[in-house]
């Protein structure tokens, strides 16, 4: 079953490659947001979001992820700076460090979809995805 996915990433080549992978996996990208304003404008359309930390408008990704999660979007951070997240952000799944190869990204998308659908016991997270707290705390819709 497909999901509507928001890509919050300011590096256009990374974002478009990820968007193409989402199409290949049968998901519906709702857009690419390079800053917090664009991300929040697309929030209502998204079920999942992959969020970088450092965007065009600065290090706003943590707050973007927090805001998206509060709106019911399932959030995974994807960043070259995972230490910036400390012990994590409540309501979000976790963080996967960049660079990420397509196989690992595919696994991260499948896991995020499973968390959203509450079927994560059937799918293992990618090895490098550091989970935050209890997956049960992650906003998800059945």
Secondary structure, 3 states (H helix, E strand, C coil): CCCEEEEECCCHHHHHHHHHHHHHCCCEEEEEECCHHHHHHCHHHCCEEEECCCECCECCHHHHHHHHHHCCCEEEEEECCHHHHCCCCCCCCEEEECCCCHHHHHHHHHHHHHHHCCCHHHCCCCCCEEECCCHHHCCCCC
